[in-house]
Amino acid sequence: MPDYDAIIIGSGAGGLSAALRVARAGFSVLVLEAMPAFGGYLNPFSQKGYTFDTGVHFIGKLGQGESFWRMLHGLGIEDSVKFIELHPDGFDRYVFPHFELRLCKGKERFVERLVTQFPKEERGIRKFFKVFDKITEAMGASQLMRGRALGMLRFILKHPAMVKYSRVPYQRLLDEVTSDKRLQAALAAPSSLYGLPPARASVFTAIGVWDHYLTGGHYPLGGSGAFRDAFIDALRKHGAELKSRSRVVSIDKRGNEFVVETESGDPKTARIVISKADPVITLGKLVNSEILPSGIRRKAERLRPSEGVFYAFIGTDLDLPSLGITDANITHFEDYDINKMYGVFLAPTPPSGFPVFFITSPSVKDPFCGKAPEGYHTIEILTGANYAVFEKWANLPSRKRGEAYEALKENMGERLIAAAERYIPGLSQHLDFVEYATPLSSEYWVNAVRGGSYGPEQTPDQIGPGRFMSFTAGIDGLFLAGSGTLGGGVMACVASGFLAGRKATRYLES
Ligand SMILES: Cc1cc2nc3c(=O)[nH]c(=O)nc-3n(C[C@H](O)[C@H](O)[C@H](O)COP(=O)(O)OP(=O)(O)OC[C@H]3O[C@@H](n4cnc5c(N)ncnc54)[C@H](O)[C@@H]3O)c2cc1C
């Protein structure tokens, strides 16, 4: 008799939702988390009276009845966490050298906004949104697809846009609709939300992100930790066991039972395993290679990770609202050529500048939940970062990487803060708290492969069948969830756990 029905590895968004889906069906569940705290990128950190989010700035599709809300409803936690709706007229600001575009709630309203800002490009804009409609319709239909070859053939005939854009980068679509470089830049402005320039991003990812946020932006009241806690409370209510400081080091199968071992030994057995650890780690390092089909192993080995980020987490006594900082995120672009700018800040050498960076203030978005001491605010400034810049310190323990690493972080951080002063004047003179994080921090805290922000990078060859979108890995009873399956982003990861958990539940019931 195995110890548990299900062992879930990793407590990120995908792991938590998979665990909850299975626990709600009445099965016994053990969640094993490597770090002292649960949540992965949902886990905030607190220091000196400030609380910072590490992987949640805004989330879409959360209005009552919308798809993410329905998923939370399906998990029974839609009322356990409240979401603050960010200003619907402009919750994500894209600031270019000569104009600013504000993402608003509602596709039609946003189209009109674009047409007003680019009147000569109206045809291109409308053409873009025609393709957008076809792709979003096809993406919705693909979730309902039943049957195998015949179903697939019908789907392809009905949705030719899915085939047309499946292998090409987003830049190809931009070139098709307009040659205006400013409009192209505007249509690629949310690129930091998938960490890829249009020359490399999948069309489906770029369109999917627009679609996600055109329903409006939301932020969890109390921050990402409150969202994480809604899952944890529900899991405990349903009898699940959660263990932190339990890094899984091996997964094996003996007969019909899985044997999962952690760093501290003490193997546990289960009928099924759902792993949220990246597929490169799960299939390349944890699963006994003798039980893994070689084709699956090769597929995992080929996966390239997404790019990482460099963060500055700041506590300040500046009165941010009086300086014009609102609940909207700001993405700064020094130029219109987003492909070229990614080449600069993602170079494998310390960056000479920060042509693209992102600013957000959790304490302005959520002034009610004590994210900063009275009279103070939190700010997070982020930019993309190449793991190679920090790689030589990768094998040293966190906080003991030495002076050269600290000096590099200081240098990059100070320049990033100086660049952000165009939006927050005087910031460098008002730093009450500063902490910098690099892709090594994400590697340490979340076990992200090469510190990647969004799992495997979301290029055309690594989306859909190029990932592990079936949530399976060729071993009966082993399931995958998290950003290595459907893609990065909180909603995609919760959806992956929901769907992997559903598959696992059916398997357990069969
Ligand atoms: C800077 C940044 C900003 C972001 N902003 C947003 C945003 O505004 N909106 C949005 O929707 N998305 C955002 N995202 C993306 C989103 O946060 C992630 O895609 C999502 O949370 C990842 O969930 P996951 O299920 O893949 O798990 P992860 O968060 O990757 O967590 C994995 C967990 O598994 C654990 N683990 C790994 N290996 C093992 C092992 N061997 N044994 C035990 N435990 C293990 C890790 O310790 C970790 O806790 C952002 C990401 C980043 C980096």
The ligand as a Tripos MOL2 file, in Angstrom:
@<TRIPOS>MOLECULE
LIG
   53    58     1     0     0
SMALL
NO_CHARGES

@<TRIPOS>ATOM
      1 C1          9.9850   38.7780  -12.5950 C.3       1 LIG1
      2 C2          8.7510   38.0290  -12.9270 C.ar      1 LIG1
      3 C3          7.5550   38.7020  -13.0360 C.ar      1 LIG1
      4 C4          6.3950   38.0140  -13.3570 C.ar      1 LIG1
      5 N1          5.2320   38.7100  -13.4140 N.ar      1 LIG1
      6 C5          4.0950   38.0550  -13.7190 C.ar      1 LIG1
      7 C6          2.8630   38.7500  -13.7350 C.ar      1 LIG1
      8 O1          2.7920   39.9410  -13.4600 O.2       1 LIG1
      9 N2          1.7460   38.0560  -14.0840 N.ar      1 LIG1
     10 C7          1.7760   36.7220  -14.3900 C.ar      1 LIG1
     11 O2          0.7310   36.1520  -14.7060 O.2       1 LIG1
     12 N3          2.9400   36.0370  -14.3620 N.ar      1 LIG1
     13 C8          4.0970   36.6620  -14.0180 C.ar      1 LIG1
     14 N4          5.2670   35.9700  -13.9620 N.ar      1 LIG1
     15 C9          5.2810   34.5340  -14.2910 C.3       1 LIG1
     16 C10         4.7130   33.6410  -13.1960 C.3       1 LIG1
     17 O3          5.0740   34.1350  -11.9190 O.3       1 LIG1
     18 C11         5.2440   32.2210  -13.3520 C.3       1 LIG1
     19 O4          5.1300   31.7990  -14.7020 O.3       1 LIG1
     20 C12         4.4970   31.1960  -12.4920 C.3       1 LIG1
     21 O5          4.2630   31.6880  -11.1860 O.3       1 LIG1
     22 C13         5.3360   29.9330  -12.4250 C.3       1 LIG1
     23 O6          4.6320   28.9060  -11.7970 O.3       1 LIG1
     24 P1          5.1380   27.4170  -11.8550 P.3       1 LIG1
     25 O7          3.9750   26.5350  -11.5810 O.co2     1 LIG1
     26 O8          5.8790   27.1430  -13.1150 O.co2     1 LIG1
     27 O9          6.0980   27.2560  -10.5860 O.3       1 LIG1
     28 P2          7.3580   28.0840  -10.0730 P.3       1 LIG1
     29 O10         6.9170   29.3970   -9.5820 O.co2     1 LIG1
     30 O11         8.4550   28.0060  -11.0520 O.co2     1 LIG1
     31 O12         7.7370   27.2580   -8.7680 O.3       1 LIG1
     32 C14         8.4180   26.0290   -8.7960 C.3       1 LIG1
     33 C15         8.4800   25.5040   -7.3720 C.3       1 LIG1
     34 O13         8.9270   24.1580   -7.4060 O.3       1 LIG1
     35 C16         9.9480   23.9930   -6.4330 C.3       1 LIG1
     36 N5         10.8410   22.9160   -6.8770 N.ar      1 LIG1
     37 C17        11.5560   22.8750   -8.0270 C.ar      1 LIG1
     38 N6         12.2930   21.7610   -8.0690 N.ar      1 LIG1
     39 C18        12.0020   21.0590   -6.9300 C.ar      1 LIG1
     40 C19        12.4480   19.8170   -6.3910 C.ar      1 LIG1
     41 N7         13.3550   19.0620   -7.0050 N.pl3     1 LIG1
     42 N8         11.9470   19.4140   -5.2080 N.ar      1 LIG1
     43 C20        11.0280   20.1610   -4.5370 C.ar      1 LIG1
     44 N9         10.5890   21.3580   -4.9910 N.ar      1 LIG1
     45 C21        11.0760   21.7900   -6.1770 C.ar      1 LIG1
     46 C22        10.6470   25.3390   -6.4010 C.3       1 LIG1
     47 O14        11.3810   25.5150   -5.2140 O.3       1 LIG1
     48 C23         9.4690   26.2970   -6.5260 C.3       1 LIG1
     49 O15         8.8820   26.5800   -5.2790 O.3       1 LIG1
     50 C24         6.4440   36.6270  -13.6060 C.ar      1 LIG1
     51 C25         7.6530   35.9270  -13.4700 C.ar      1 LIG1
     52 C26         8.7930   36.6240  -13.1270 C.ar      1 LIG1
     53 C27        10.0750   35.8710  -12.9530 C.3       1 LIG1
@<TRIPOS>BOND
     1     1     2 1
     2     2     3 ar
     3     2    52 ar
     4     3     4 ar
     5     4     5 ar
     6     4    50 ar
     7     5     6 ar
     8     6     7 ar
     9     6    13 1
    10     7     8 2
    11     7     9 ar
    12     9    10 ar
    13    10    11 2
    14    10    12 ar
    15    12    13 ar
    16    13    14 ar
    17    14    15 1
    18    14    50 ar
    19    15    16 1
    20    16    17 1
    21    16    18 1
    22    18    19 1
    23    18    20 1
    24    20    21 1
    25    20    22 1
    26    22    23 1
    27    23    24 1
    28    24    25 2
    29    24    26 1
    30    24    27 1
    31    27    28 1
    32    28    29 2
    33    28    30 1
    34    28    31 1
    35    31    32 1
    36    32    33 1
    37    33    34 1
    38    33    48 1
    39    34    35 1
    40    35    36 1
    41    35    46 1
    42    36    37 ar
    43    36    45 ar
    44    37    38 ar
    45    38    39 ar
    46    39    40 ar
    47    39    45 ar
    48    40    41 1
    49    40    42 ar
    50    42    43 ar
    51    43    44 ar
    52    44    45 ar
    53    46    47 1
    54    46    48 1
    55    48    49 1
    56    50    51 ar
    57    51    52 ar
    58    52    53 1
@<TRIPOS>SUBSTRUCTURE
     1 LIG1         1 GROUP 0 **** ****
